[in-house]
Amino acid sequence: MSAVVRLREWIFQRVNGAEGIPVPGPLVGAEHFEQVYSDPAADGRSRGAGLSDLFWYWLAPGPQMHQEHLEPGDRYQTVARTTRKVLAVPHARSDELATAATRRILDELPTARTSFVRLRDLMMPVWAEVFFELVFDERCPPEAKKLVVANADDVVTALKGLSLRHMRRRHRLTRYLLARLTEKTCPVVLPPPFTDQETAWYLQGAFFNTAVVQMSEAMAHILLCAANHPTELSDDALDRLIDETLRVHPLFGIAHRITSAPIVAGDVTIPTGSVLLFNYLAYQRTGPAADDEFRPERWLTLKRKNANFIPYGVTANRACPARGAAPVMLRAATREVLRRFTLASSVAHTRSLPNRGPAYLTPIGHEGPGNGRLIALRRADRVADAGRSLKQLVLGTWMVLDARRQKLCTTHFQEVRR
């Protein structure tokens, strides 16, 4: 299995080139991570990085309107301001939205027997409903929920190399959003000179791709950890569970930025035009919380500001716009699941979570799965992992090559210069 993983990495590097300066790494250590990340010159996002072609490929349609991939300037500021406005909801409202949506989804599960679920799949409709309501200020109808879930699932499955893109699924959601904008029934609108088409792409990328995917992934990680580390339902205990989950399994892998001016980090000067690869997991494995052990109780004495812990990015450089609402929503959804069910799982738990988090949910007061079922689940997951790894090798290689052929990002900026 490890040989297949190494082969995938080798192919990726051969096709895309060994682009970028890893941070932390040999040139820039962990002690300069946040300083460099926060530097105003670490502001380029897509233009000038060959790696961007691959990310734009995965995030299509309309990756040029994805907030995280817009270059700095007036367009980015307008889009970012719009996103902040949508997500600027009181904590009580965030809790209410997540609790209500989680209840509706959990109500569909049996109440007198154990259910087998994939946690990411279970939670994706929750966040489809939550972010739909934030954008449209109305309950999410079933057909719209199907479109959002199909879109988000296709994006994350392709990102993990477990399926090719299915652009027809994604375009269905684009058409729905464009129709709502044309009909003037969407409260969130980007001002001129942005077009309705650009606004539709923006909504799809920010809320119905990234937000739904990241919150679903986060909940799958949190609930898998909760399955093996029972916790109280108090807010403080749930917050410690969530923080420790995001420390061990950060949602972001590597964020790349392109420097617009030289950056000095200690004795090193990073030249203009460098591609910086900020590795969240590597950074969080330095400092006073550098171990891999899952211990939520560490947060009883360890302050966030004293740990190399950036679950929502670095505030000075495009931090997650949901960093205020997301922790409250994650806590509310986790509380609702654990209030109603006990969880059990024996599968491999990795940051990439290609298995989507298989688990048993048992209503409180009922008998859960026995050791035999958990042993069988672990064995089945190991067997499936071999197939998944080979699939990732084949499909991932094909998509890397296809992204290089299409050059969505490179072509976009070539056309802009004309």
PEPE-V444042 format. One record per residue. N is the residue number from 1. RES is the residue in one small letter. SS is DSSP state (@ for helix, = for strand, . for the rest). OMEGA is omega as a letter, one per 20 degrees, with the letter a starting at -180 (none if undefined). D_LAST is the distance of its C-alpha to the last C-alpha in Angstrom with 2 decimals. Layout:
n->N res->RES ss->SS omega->OMEGA d_last->D_LAST
n->N res->RES ss->SS omega->OMEGA d_last->D_LAST
This chain:
n->1 res->m ss->. omega->a d_last->47.19
n->2 res->s ss->@ omega->r d_last->45.98
n->3 res->a ss->@ omega->r d_last->45.24
n->4 res->v ss->@ omega->r d_last->42.92
n->5 res->v ss->@ omega->r d_last->41.10
n->6 res->r ss->@ omega->r d_last->40.74
n->7 res->l ss->@ omega->r d_last->39.47
n->8 res->r ss->@ omega->a d_last->36.78
n->9 res->e ss->@ omega->r d_last->35.69
n->10 res->w ss->@ omega->r d_last->35.74
n->11 res->i ss->@ omega->a d_last->33.59
n->12 res->f ss->@ omega->a d_last->31.07
n->13 res->q ss->@ omega->a d_last->30.85
n->14 res->r ss->@ omega->a d_last->30.75
n->15 res->v ss->@ omega->a d_last->27.84
n->16 res->n ss->@ omega->a d_last->25.76
n->17 res->g ss->. omega->a d_last->27.04
n->18 res->a ss->. omega->a d_last->29.12
n->19 res->e ss->. omega->r d_last->26.32
n->20 res->g ss->. omega->r d_last->27.31
n->21 res->i ss->= omega->a d_last->30.16
n->22 res->p ss->= omega->r d_last->32.79
n->23 res->v ss->= omega->j d_last->34.21
n->24 res->p ss->. omega->a d_last->37.18
n->25 res->g ss->. omega->a d_last->37.51
n->26 res->p ss->. omega->a d_last->38.80
n->27 res->l ss->. omega->a d_last->36.42
n->28 res->v ss->= omega->a d_last->36.41
n->29 res->g ss->. omega->a d_last->39.61
n->30 res->a ss->@ omega->a d_last->40.41
n->31 res->e ss->@ omega->r d_last->41.72
n->32 res->h ss->@ omega->a d_last->38.21
n->33 res->f ss->@ omega->a d_last->36.48
n->34 res->e ss->@ omega->r d_last->36.29
n->35 res->q ss->@ omega->a d_last->35.69
n->36 res->v ss->@ omega->r d_last->32.59
n->37 res->y ss->@ omega->a d_last->31.40
n->38 res->s ss->@ omega->a d_last->31.94
n->39 res->d ss->. omega->r d_last->30.28
n->40 res->p ss->. omega->a d_last->27.48
n->41 res->a ss->. omega->r d_last->25.40
n->42 res->a ss->. omega->a d_last->25.65
n->43 res->d ss->. omega->r d_last->23.03
n->44 res->g ss->= omega->a d_last->20.01
n->45 res->r ss->. omega->a d_last->20.18
n->46 res->s ss->. omega->a d_last->17.85
n->47 res->r ss->. omega->r d_last->14.89
n->48 res->g ss->. omega->r d_last->16.28
n->49 res->a ss->. omega->r d_last->19.28
n->50 res->g ss->. omega->r d_last->19.86
n->51 res->l ss->@ omega->a d_last->22.52
n->52 res->s ss->@ omega->r d_last->20.08
n->53 res->d ss->@ omega->a d_last->19.27
n->54 res->l ss->@ omega->r d_last->22.98
n->55 res->f ss->@ omega->r d_last->23.35
n->56 res->w ss->@ omega->r d_last->20.50
n->57 res->y ss->@ omega->a d_last->22.22
n->58 res->w ss->@ omega->a d_last->25.52
n->59 res->l ss->@ omega->r d_last->24.41
n->60 res->a ss->. omega->j d_last->22.59
n->61 res->p ss->. omega->r d_last->22.21
n->62 res->g ss->. omega->r d_last->19.66
n->63 res->p ss->@ omega->r d_last->19.62
n->64 res->q ss->@ omega->r d_last->16.51
n->65 res->m ss->@ omega->r d_last->19.10
n->66 res->h ss->. omega->a d_last->21.89
n->67 res->q ss->@ omega->a d_last->23.13
n->68 res->e ss->@ omega->a d_last->23.80
n->69 res->h ss->@ omega->r d_last->20.27
n->70 res->l ss->. omega->r d_last->18.34
n->71 res->e ss->. omega->r d_last->17.19
n->72 res->p ss->. omega->a d_last->19.41
n->73 res->g ss->. omega->a d_last->18.77
n->74 res->d ss->@ omega->a d_last->19.68
n->75 res->r ss->@ omega->r d_last->18.60
n->76 res->y ss->@ omega->a d_last->20.68
n->77 res->q ss->@ omega->r d_last->23.52
n->78 res->t ss->@ omega->a d_last->23.76
n->79 res->v ss->@ omega->a d_last->23.88
n->80 res->a ss->@ omega->r d_last->26.34
n->81 res->r ss->@ omega->r d_last->28.48
n->82 res->t ss->@ omega->r d_last->28.74
n->83 res->t ss->@ omega->r d_last->29.84
n->84 res->r ss->@ omega->r d_last->32.39
n->85 res->k ss->@ omega->r d_last->33.79
n->86 res->v ss->@ omega->a d_last->34.34
n->87 res->l ss->@ omega->a d_last->36.04
n->88 res->a ss->. omega->r d_last->38.05
n->89 res->v ss->. omega->r d_last->41.25
n->90 res->p ss->. omega->a d_last->44.74
n->91 res->h ss->@ omega->r d_last->46.18
n->92 res->a ss->@ omega->r d_last->48.88
n->93 res->r ss->@ omega->r d_last->46.38
n->94 res->s ss->@ omega->r d_last->44.46
n->95 res->d ss->@ omega->a d_last->47.84
n->96 res->e ss->@ omega->a d_last->48.84
n->97 res->l ss->@ omega->a d_last->45.73
n->98 res->a ss->@ omega->r d_last->45.89
n->99 res->t ss->@ omega->a d_last->49.67
n->100 res->a ss->@ omega->a d_last->49.72
n->101 res->a ss->@ omega->r d_last->47.02
n->102 res->t ss->@ omega->r d_last->48.71
n->103 res->r ss->@ omega->a d_last->52.04
n->104 res->r ss->@ omega->a d_last->50.81
n->105 res->i ss->@ omega->a d_last->49.47
n->106 res->l ss->@ omega->r d_last->52.58
n->107 res->d ss->. omega->a d_last->54.82
n->108 res->e ss->. omega->r d_last->53.77
n->109 res->l ss->. omega->r d_last->55.45
n->110 res->p ss->. omega->a d_last->59.18
n->111 res->t ss->. omega->a d_last->61.47
n->112 res->a ss->. omega->r d_last->64.40
n->113 res->r ss->. omega->a d_last->63.00
n->114 res->t ss->. omega->r d_last->60.44
n->115 res->s ss->= omega->r d_last->56.95
n->116 res->f ss->= omega->a d_last->54.67
n->117 res->v ss->= omega->r d_last->51.03
n->118 res->r ss->= omega->a d_last->47.69
n->119 res->l ss->@ omega->r d_last->46.99
n->120 res->r ss->@ omega->r d_last->43.21
n->121 res->d ss->@ omega->r d_last->43.68
n->122 res->l ss->@ omega->a d_last->46.41
n->123 res->m ss->@ omega->a d_last->44.35
n->124 res->m ss->@ omega->r d_last->41.02
n->125 res->p ss->@ omega->r d_last->42.34
n->126 res->v ss->@ omega->a d_last->43.60
n->127 res->w ss->@ omega->r d_last->40.19
n->128 res->a ss->@ omega->r d_last->38.68
n->129 res->e ss->@ omega->a d_last->41.27
n->130 res->v ss->@ omega->a d_last->40.87
n->131 res->f ss->@ omega->r d_last->37.11
n->132 res->f ss->@ omega->a d_last->37.27
n->133 res->e ss->@ omega->r d_last->39.90
n->134 res->l ss->@ omega->a d_last->37.95
n->135 res->v ss->@ omega->a d_last->34.91
n->136 res->f ss->@ omega->r d_last->36.85
n->137 res->d ss->. omega->r d_last->40.10
n->138 res->e ss->. omega->r d_last->42.17
n->139 res->r ss->. omega->a d_last->43.80
n->140 res->c ss->. omega->r d_last->41.74
n->141 res->p ss->. omega->a d_last->42.95
n->142 res->p ss->@ omega->a d_last->43.76
n->143 res->e ss->@ omega->r d_last->41.09
n->144 res->a ss->@ omega->r d_last->38.31
n->145 res->k ss->@ omega->r d_last->39.82
n->146 res->k ss->@ omega->a d_last->39.69
n->147 res->l ss->@ omega->a d_last->35.99
n->148 res->v ss->@ omega->a d_last->35.23
n->149 res->v ss->@ omega->r d_last->37.52
n->150 res->a ss->@ omega->r d_last->36.23
n->151 res->n ss->@ omega->a d_last->32.62
n->152 res->a ss->@ omega->r d_last->33.57
n->153 res->d ss->@ omega->r d_last->35.91
n->154 res->d ss->@ omega->r d_last->33.36
n->155 res->v ss->@ omega->a d_last->30.86
n->156 res->v ss->@ omega->r d_last->33.51
n->157 res->t ss->@ omega->r d_last->35.19
n->158 res->a ss->@ omega->r d_last->32.05
n->159 res->l ss->@ omega->a d_last->31.31
n->160 res->k ss->. omega->r d_last->34.81
n->161 res->g ss->. omega->a d_last->34.38
n->162 res->l ss->. omega->r d_last->37.19
n->163 res->s ss->. omega->r d_last->35.36
n->164 res->l ss->. omega->r d_last->32.21
n->165 res->r ss->. omega->r d_last->29.82
n->166 res->h ss->. omega->a d_last->31.00
n->167 res->m ss->@ omega->r d_last->27.98
n->168 res->r ss->@ omega->r d_last->30.22
n->169 res->r ss->@ omega->a d_last->32.18
n->170 res->r ss->@ omega->a d_last->29.19
n->171 res->h ss->@ omega->r d_last->27.77
n->172 res->r ss->@ omega->r d_last->31.22
n->173 res->l ss->@ omega->r d_last->30.92
n->174 res->t ss->@ omega->a d_last->27.41
n->175 res->r ss->@ omega->r d_last->28.91
n->176 res->y ss->@ omega->a d_last->31.90
n->177 res->l ss->@ omega->r d_last->29.92
n->178 res->l ss->@ omega->r d_last->27.73
n->179 res->a ss->@ omega->r d_last->30.99
n->180 res->r ss->@ omega->r d_last->32.57
n->181 res->l ss->@ omega->r d_last->29.70
n->182 res->t ss->@ omega->a d_last->29.84
n->183 res->e ss->. omega->a d_last->33.60
n->184 res->k ss->. omega->r d_last->33.33
n->185 res->t ss->. omega->r d_last->35.58
n->186 res->c ss->. omega->a d_last->33.40
n->187 res->p ss->. omega->a d_last->34.17
n->188 res->v ss->. omega->a d_last->31.16
n->189 res->v ss->. omega->r d_last->28.11
n->190 res->l ss->. omega->a d_last->24.93
n->191 res->p ss->. omega->r d_last->24.59
n->192 res->p ss->. omega->j d_last->21.96
n->193 res->p ss->. omega->r d_last->19.02
n->194 res->f ss->. omega->r d_last->19.54
n->195 res->t ss->. omega->r d_last->20.42
n->196 res->d ss->@ omega->r d_last->23.52
n->197 res->q ss->@ omega->r d_last->21.62
n->198 res->e ss->@ omega->r d_last->20.00
n->199 res->t ss->@ omega->r d_last->23.49
n->200 res->a ss->@ omega->r d_last->25.09
n->201 res->w ss->@ omega->r d_last->22.94
n->202 res->y ss->@ omega->a d_last->23.71
n->203 res->l ss->@ omega->a d_last->27.42
n->204 res->q ss->@ omega->a d_last->27.55
n->205 res->g ss->@ omega->a d_last->26.01
n->206 res->a ss->@ omega->a d_last->27.86
n->207 res->f ss->@ omega->a d_last->31.21
n->208 res->f ss->@ omega->r d_last->31.77
n->209 res->n ss->@ omega->a d_last->30.27
n->210 res->t ss->@ omega->a d_last->30.66
n->211 res->a ss->@ omega->a d_last->33.53
n->212 res->v ss->@ omega->a d_last->35.64
n->213 res->v ss->@ omega->a d_last->35.13
n->214 res->q ss->@ omega->r d_last->35.85
n->215 res->m ss->@ omega->r d_last->38.86
n->216 res->s ss->@ omega->r d_last->40.27
n->217 res->e ss->@ omega->a d_last->39.95
n->218 res->a ss->@ omega->a d_last->41.53
n->219 res->m ss->@ omega->r d_last->44.43
n->220 res->a ss->@ omega->r d_last->45.06
n->221 res->h ss->@ omega->a d_last->45.37
n->222 res->i ss->@ omega->a d_last->47.54
n->223 res->l ss->@ omega->r d_last->49.88
n->224 res->l ss->@ omega->r d_last->50.27
n->225 res->c ss->@ omega->r d_last->51.28
n->226 res->a ss->@ omega->r d_last->53.59
n->227 res->a ss->@ omega->a d_last->55.25
n->228 res->n ss->@ omega->r d_last->56.51
n->229 res->h ss->. omega->a d_last->56.89
n->230 res->p ss->. omega->a d_last->58.72
n->231 res->t ss->. omega->r d_last->57.99
n->232 res->e ss->. omega->a d_last->59.40
n->233 res->l ss->. omega->r d_last->57.70
n->234 res->s ss->. omega->a d_last->57.66
n->235 res->d ss->@ omega->a d_last->54.31
n->236 res->d ss->@ omega->a d_last->54.80
n->237 res->a ss->@ omega->r d_last->55.64
n->238 res->l ss->@ omega->r d_last->52.71
n->239 res->d ss->@ omega->r d_last->50.33
n->240 res->r ss->@ omega->r d_last->51.73
n->241 res->l ss->@ omega->a d_last->51.30
n->242 res->i ss->@ omega->r d_last->47.65
n->243 res->d ss->@ omega->a d_last->46.87
n->244 res->e ss->@ omega->r d_last->48.61
n->245 res->t ss->@ omega->a d_last->46.79
n->246 res->l ss->@ omega->r d_last->43.37
n->247 res->r ss->@ omega->a d_last->44.59
n->248 res->v ss->@ omega->a d_last->45.70
n->249 res->h ss->. omega->a d_last->42.97
n->250 res->p ss->. omega->a d_last->39.83
n->251 res->l ss->. omega->a d_last->37.31
n->252 res->f ss->. omega->r d_last->34.33
n->253 res->g ss->. omega->r d_last->34.25
n->254 res->i ss->= omega->r d_last->31.47
n->255 res->a ss->= omega->r d_last->28.70
n->256 res->h ss->= omega->r d_last->25.88
n->257 res->r ss->= omega->a d_last->24.09
n->258 res->i ss->= omega->a d_last->21.80
n->259 res->t ss->. omega->r d_last->23.09
n->260 res->s ss->. omega->r d_last->21.15
n->261 res->a ss->. omega->r d_last->24.11
n->262 res->p ss->. omega->r d_last->27.34
n->263 res->i ss->= omega->r d_last->30.00
n->264 res->v ss->= omega->r d_last->33.66
n->265 res->a ss->= omega->a d_last->35.94
n->266 res->g ss->. omega->a d_last->39.46
n->267 res->d ss->. omega->a d_last->39.54
n->268 res->v ss->= omega->r d_last->36.08
n->269 res->t ss->= omega->r d_last->32.77
n->270 res->i ss->= omega->a d_last->29.76
n->271 res->p ss->. omega->r d_last->26.80
n->272 res->t ss->. omega->r d_last->23.32
n->273 res->g ss->. omega->r d_last->21.05
n->274 res->s ss->. omega->r d_last->24.14
n->275 res->v ss->= omega->a d_last->24.27
n->276 res->l ss->= omega->a d_last->27.43
n->277 res->l ss->= omega->a d_last->29.33
n->278 res->f ss->= omega->a d_last->31.77
n->279 res->n ss->= omega->a d_last->34.66
n->280 res->y ss->@ omega->a d_last->36.57
n->281 res->l ss->@ omega->a d_last->39.53
n->282 res->a ss->@ omega->r d_last->40.06
n->283 res->y ss->@ omega->a d_last->39.97
n->284 res->q ss->@ omega->r d_last->42.40
n->285 res->r ss->. omega->r d_last->44.70
n->286 res->t ss->. omega->r d_last->45.29
n->287 res->g ss->@ omega->a d_last->47.42
n->288 res->p ss->@ omega->r d_last->50.50
n->289 res->a ss->@ omega->a d_last->49.47
n->290 res->a ss->. omega->a d_last->48.38
n->291 res->d ss->. omega->r d_last->50.54
n->292 res->d ss->. omega->a d_last->49.89
n->293 res->e ss->. omega->a d_last->53.03
n->294 res->f ss->. omega->a d_last->52.66
n->295 res->r ss->. omega->r d_last->54.69
n->296 res->p ss->@ omega->a d_last->53.76
n->297 res->e ss->@ omega->r d_last->56.70
n->298 res->r ss->@ omega->a d_last->54.90
n->299 res->w ss->@ omega->r d_last->53.13
n->300 res->l ss->@ omega->a d_last->56.54
n->301 res->t ss->. omega->a d_last->56.56
n->302 res->l ss->. omega->r d_last->53.07
n->303 res->k ss->. omega->r d_last->50.70
n->304 res->r ss->@ omega->a d_last->47.07
n->305 res->k ss->@ omega->r d_last->45.98
n->306 res->n ss->@ omega->r d_last->48.14
n->307 res->a ss->. omega->r d_last->46.71
n->308 res->n ss->. omega->a d_last->43.37
n->309 res->f ss->. omega->a d_last->42.54
n->310 res->i ss->. omega->a d_last->39.11
n->311 res->p ss->. omega->a d_last->39.30
n->312 res->y ss->. omega->r d_last->36.51
n->313 res->g ss->. omega->a d_last->34.38
n->314 res->v ss->. omega->a d_last->34.34
n->315 res->t ss->. omega->a d_last->34.37
n->316 res->a ss->. omega->a d_last->32.17
n->317 res->n ss->. omega->r d_last->29.19
n->318 res->r ss->. omega->r d_last->28.30
n->319 res->a ss->. omega->r d_last->31.85
n->320 res->c ss->. omega->a d_last->32.61
n->321 res->p ss->. omega->r d_last->32.51
n->322 res->a ss->. omega->a d_last->35.65
n->323 res->r ss->. omega->r d_last->37.67
n->324 res->g ss->. omega->a d_last->40.03
n->325 res->a ss->@ omega->a d_last->40.63
n->326 res->a ss->@ omega->a d_last->40.38
n->327 res->p ss->@ omega->r d_last->43.54
n->328 res->v ss->@ omega->r d_last->45.59
n->329 res->m ss->@ omega->r d_last->44.42
n->330 res->l ss->@ omega->r d_last->45.04
n->331 res->r ss->@ omega->a d_last->48.48
n->332 res->a ss->@ omega->a d_last->49.34
n->333 res->a ss->@ omega->r d_last->48.38
n->334 res->t ss->@ omega->r d_last->50.22
n->335 res->r ss->@ omega->a d_last->53.25
n->336 res->e ss->@ omega->r d_last->53.41
n->337 res->v ss->@ omega->a d_last->53.26
n->338 res->l ss->@ omega->r d_last->55.87
n->339 res->r ss->@ omega->a d_last->58.07
n->340 res->r ss->@ omega->a d_last->58.48
n->341 res->f ss->= omega->r d_last->58.17
n->342 res->t ss->= omega->a d_last->59.03
n->343 res->l ss->= omega->r d_last->56.53
n->344 res->a ss->= omega->r d_last->57.25
n->345 res->s ss->. omega->a d_last->55.04
n->346 res->s ss->. omega->a d_last->55.56
n->347 res->v ss->. omega->r d_last->52.15
n->348 res->a ss->. omega->a d_last->49.95
n->349 res->h ss->. omega->r d_last->47.87
n->350 res->t ss->. omega->a d_last->44.69
n->351 res->r ss->. omega->a d_last->41.59
n->352 res->s ss->. omega->r d_last->39.44
n->353 res->l ss->. omega->a d_last->42.16
n->354 res->p ss->. omega->a d_last->41.41
n->355 res->n ss->. omega->r d_last->44.74
n->356 res->r ss->. omega->r d_last->43.71
n->357 res->g ss->. omega->r d_last->46.91
n->358 res->p ss->= omega->a d_last->49.96
n->359 res->a ss->= omega->r d_last->52.85
n->360 res->y ss->= omega->r d_last->56.03
n->361 res->l ss->= omega->a d_last->56.44
n->362 res->t ss->= omega->r d_last->60.08
n->363 res->p ss->= omega->r d_last->61.25
n->364 res->i ss->. omega->r d_last->63.18
n->365 res->g ss->. omega->r d_last->66.87
n->366 res->h ss->. omega->a d_last->66.44
n->367 res->e ss->. omega->a d_last->66.80
n->368 res->g ss->. omega->a d_last->63.64
n->369 res->p ss->. omega->r d_last->62.92
n->370 res->g ss->. omega->a d_last->65.38
n->371 res->n ss->@ omega->a d_last->64.78
n->372 res->g ss->@ omega->a d_last->64.81
n->373 res->r ss->@ omega->r d_last->61.79
n->374 res->l ss->@ omega->r d_last->59.88
n->375 res->i ss->@ omega->r d_last->60.78
n->376 res->a ss->@ omega->r d_last->59.68
n->377 res->l ss->@ omega->a d_last->56.37
n->378 res->r ss->@ omega->r d_last->55.73
n->379 res->r ss->@ omega->r d_last->56.56
n->380 res->a ss->@ omega->r d_last->54.42
n->381 res->d ss->@ omega->r d_last->51.44
n->382 res->r ss->@ omega->r d_last->51.94
n->383 res->v ss->@ omega->a d_last->52.09
n->384 res->a ss->@ omega->a d_last->48.99
n->385 res->d ss->@ omega->r d_last->47.12
n->386 res->a ss->@ omega->r d_last->47.57
n->387 res->g ss->@ omega->r d_last->45.98
n->388 res->r ss->@ omega->a d_last->43.15
n->389 res->s ss->@ omega->r d_last->42.39
n->390 res->l ss->@ omega->r d_last->42.22
n->391 res->k ss->@ omega->r d_last->40.05
n->392 res->q ss->@ omega->r d_last->37.62
n->393 res->l ss->@ omega->a d_last->37.60
n->394 res->v ss->@ omega->a d_last->36.79
n->395 res->l ss->@ omega->r d_last->34.42
n->396 res->g ss->@ omega->r d_last->32.70
n->397 res->t ss->@ omega->a d_last->32.06
n->398 res->w ss->@ omega->a d_last->30.70
n->399 res->m ss->@ omega->r d_last->28.25
n->400 res->v ss->@ omega->r d_last->27.07
n->401 res->l ss->@ omega->a d_last->26.43
n->402 res->d ss->@ omega->r d_last->24.77
n->403 res->a ss->@ omega->r d_last->22.46
n->404 res->r ss->@ omega->r d_last->21.54
n->405 res->r ss->@ omega->a d_last->20.94
n->406 res->q ss->@ omega->r d_last->18.73
n->407 res->k ss->. omega->a d_last->16.71
n->408 res->l ss->@ omega->a d_last->15.81
n->409 res->c ss->@ omega->a d_last->14.75
n->410 res->t ss->@ omega->a d_last->12.94
n->411 res->t ss->@ omega->a d_last->10.94
n->412 res->h ss->@ omega->a d_last->10.24
n->413 res->f ss->@ omega->r d_last->8.81
n->414 res->q ss->@ omega->a d_last->6.74
n->415 res->e ss->@ omega->r d_last->5.24
n->416 res->v ss->@ omega->a d_last->5.47
n->417 res->r ss->@ omega->r d_last->3.80
n->418 res->r ss->. omega->none d_last->0.00
